[in-house]
Amino acid sequence: MPLTLKAHSISVAYGSRTILRALSLDINSPGVTVIIGPNGCGKSTLLATLAGHQRPRSGSVSLNGIALQDWRSRDLALKRAFLPQHPAAPEGILVRDLVKHGRFSHRKLLSRPSQEDHVAVDRALSRSDTAAFANRSFDSLSGGEQQRVWIALALAQAPELLMLDEPTSFLDIGFQYQTLELLKSLARDDGLGLVMVLHDINQACLYADRLIAMDKGTILADGPPHEVVTAELVQRLFGLE
């Protein structure tokens, strides 16, 4: 059965500043859902809240009918993976060793990697097109190559839903499209559910099955890109004719 993620009337605030305002939505995997909106509208906060990395002040988020706070962290990791904007890797770590971190939720405490773990890591490296530099230092890679390695780590985790916060940030345009093509193929060919925050509305239209447009902590529009992106919406969100 498809995984179902539901937010019910969630509000999030940092001090006196409200970021999300009584927001509700459902996400069913597979497929590609992209969240767009101007800077500061709450996109990243919404994604982190849906992933369970940010607790709402009010309202609730559930996965398959169970509130996120009631999931064991290990079990939740088997269902969804979350990649923030700026993940950090240990200095000097090899690519393969970094990708192995994605298998921690599959292993018992202090146990050694199993044959299944090795197979999953190899598959993740292959699927993300990073096998060629598996034995290189992560620090030696380009920005686009590093982003693919982070995706490989998430794939090794074997989730049903992958959540990414601006996965194309700070990448050259060629690497941006390579990354998005890879992610789209994972949804199309592997049945992986994707929820992404993107800042480029053109890329969002090209790669999303579903577009969620946000402003000031609320959802303005939600649906297929050709229905959501109108002249009026672009004017309201970005001040552009």
C-alpha positions, -999 to +999 in steps of 0.1 A: +000+000+000+012+036-007+027+055+022+004+083+035+017+114+052-008+138+067-005+172+083-036+183+102-039+220+110-002+224+119+012+257+132+049+263+138+064+294+155+099+305+164+094+327+194+068+353+186+071+347+149+046+323+133+060+304+103+031+280+095-005+288+101-030+260+106-018+242+075-032+209+064-023+186+035-019+149+025+009+133+006+007+098-009+037+081-024+049+075-050+051+106-072+070+139-071+056+167-049+074+200-051+069+229-027+075+264-041+072+300-028+091+331-020+120+332+005+107+331+041+073+317+032+078+285+053+088+260+027+117+245+046+099+246+079+070+227+064+093+200+050+112+197+083+078+194+101+065+167+077+098+148+082+095+149+120+125+172+125+104+201+137+076+198+162+045+218+155+032+242+182-003+229+174-018+204+151-003+170+142+016+151+115+009+114+110+025+087+089+002+058+079-022+069+105+003+070+134+015+103+148+052+109+141+061+113+177+048+078+183+071+062+158+104+047+170+132+066+153+146+034+137+112+024+123+105+060+110+139+059+092+128+028+073+099+047+059+113+081+051+147+098+045+153+135+049+181+155+033+185+191+046+200+219+026+235+217+041+243+182+054+278+178+068+302+149+063+331+139+085+364+153+072+383+129+050+356+102+048+354+080+018+323+080-004+315+043+003+319+048+040+296+078+040+269+059+021+271+030+046+257+054+072+223+050+054+222+014+067+223+022+104+185+019+108+187-016+094+213-029+118+212-038+155+233-018+178+271-026+175+264-052+148+287-055+118+274-048+083+256-078+067+258-090+032+224-074+027+239-041+038+268-044+013+244-052-015+222-022-006+252+002-005+264-011-039+230-007-054+227+028-040+261+038-054+251+023-088+216+039-088+230+073-080+258+070-105+285+074-078+301+040-080+330+053-100+343+074-071+332+051-043+367+049-029+375+086-032+374+111-004+340+129-003+359+162+001+375+158-033+342+157-052+325+186-070+293+200-056+271+180-080+290+148-072+286+154-035+249+159-039+246+126-057+264+109-028+239+123-003+212+109-025+231+075-025+231+076+013+194+081+014+189+053-011+209+030+011+184+037+038+158+021+015+129+045+024+096+047+007+096+085+008+126+108+002+123+144+014+148+170+001+153+207+010+165+226-021+187+197-035+199+220-064+211+249-042+246+262-051+250+238-080+259+248-116+229+246-139+242+214-155+244+196-122+210+210-112+193+192-141+214+161-136+203+159-100+166+165-109+167+139-137+182+114-112+154+121-087+127+119-113+140+085-125+139+072-089+103+082-087+094+068-121+115+036-122+119+027-085+085+039-072+101+062-047+079+090-033+096+124-034+088+157-017+111+185-026+115+222-019+127+240-050+133+277-055+132+276-094+096+276-106+106+265-141+124+234-127+094+227-104+070+228-134+093+204-154+097+178-127+067+179-104+036+157-106+021+179-079+030+215-070+023+231-037+025+269-037+031+286-004+031+322+009+032+335+045+029+301+060-002+290+042-010+270+010-022+292-019-025+265-045-021+227-048-024+205-079-007+197-112+018+224-124-003+234-154-032+242-130-012+258-103+011+281-122-009+310-135+000+346-142-019+357-111-001+333-088+034+342-101+025+379-096+013+373-061+043+351-050+072+367-068+060+401-079+066+392-116+045+399-146 
